[in-house]
Amino acid sequence: MLTTKQKSKIIKEVAIHDKDTGSPEVQVSILTKKIEELANHLKKHAKDNHSRRGLLAMVADRQTHLNYLKKKYPRRYSSITKKLDLKK
């Protein structure tokens, strides 16, 4: 679970402008952090299928945002994948 401080730190790192909270870059970075935390949880609790389902939904949502960026804004896509170290 992300705290408000962690979330605001992530937003500041990738925000396009001062009041940016909903751009695809911000959403992808927040989802990436949540995915990392949930993946660590699932390493300890392998039989937690409810969390596994949530993880798969987050991964699919992040992929949707990345596909949108790749199609509409290729420069922004390459920038965010390099920042978050997402390899395709």
C-alpha positions in Angstrom: 0.0 0.0 0.0 1.4 3.4 -1.0 1.4 6.1 1.5 0.5 9.7 0.6 4.1 10.8 0.9 5.4 8.0 -1.4 2.7 8.8 -3.9 3.5 12.5 -4.0 7.2 11.8 -4.4 6.5 9.5 -7.4 4.2 12.2 -8.9 6.9 14.9 -8.5 9.5 12.7 -10.3 7.5 12.2 -13.5 4.9 15.0 -13.6 4.7 17.1 -16.7 3.6 20.3 -14.9 3.0 21.4 -11.3 -0.6 20.2 -10.9 -0.2 17.0 -12.9 -1.8 14.0 -11.2 -3.5 12.1 -14.0 -1.2 12.0 -17.0 -0.3 8.6 -18.3 3.2 9.0 -17.1 2.1 9.6 -13.5 -0.4 6.7 -13.7 2.2 4.3 -15.1 4.8 5.2 -12.4 2.2 4.8 -9.6 1.1 1.5 -11.0 4.7 0.3 -11.3 5.4 1.0 -7.7 2.2 -0.8 -6.6 3.1 -3.7 -8.9 6.6 -4.0 -7.3 5.1 -4.0 -3.8 2.5 -6.6 -4.6 5.0 -8.8 -6.4 7.1 -8.8 -3.2 4.0 -9.6 -1.2 3.3 -12.6 -3.4 6.8 -13.9 -3.1 6.1 -14.4 0.6 2.5 -15.4 0.3 2.4 -17.6 -2.8 -1.2 -18.8 -2.3 -2.8 -15.4 -2.1 -4.8 -15.7 -5.2 -6.9 -12.6 -4.6 -3.9 -10.4 -4.6 -2.5 -12.2 -7.6 -5.7 -11.3 -9.5 -5.3 -7.7 -8.5 -1.7 -7.8 -9.6 -2.7 -9.0 -13.1 -5.3 -6.3 -13.3 -2.7 -3.6 -12.5 -0.2 -5.0 -15.0 -2.9 -5.0 -17.7 -3.9 -1.4 -16.8 -0.3 -0.3 -16.9 0.2 -1.9 -20.3 -2.9 -0.1 -21.6 -1.4 3.2 -20.5 1.9 2.4 -22.1 0.3 1.4 -25.4 -1.6 4.7 -25.4 1.7 6.6 -24.9 3.5 4.5 -27.5 0.8 5.3 -30.1 0.2 9.0 -29.3 3.4 10.3 -27.8 6.4 8.1 -28.7 9.0 10.4 -27.1 7.1 10.5 -23.8 6.8 6.7 -24.0 10.5 6.2 -24.5 11.2 8.7 -21.7 9.0 7.0 -19.1 10.2 3.5 -20.0 13.8 4.6 -19.5 13.0 6.4 -16.2 11.1 3.4 -14.8 13.5 0.8 -16.4 10.6 -0.9 -18.2 11.9 -3.1 -21.0 9.9 -4.2 -23.9 
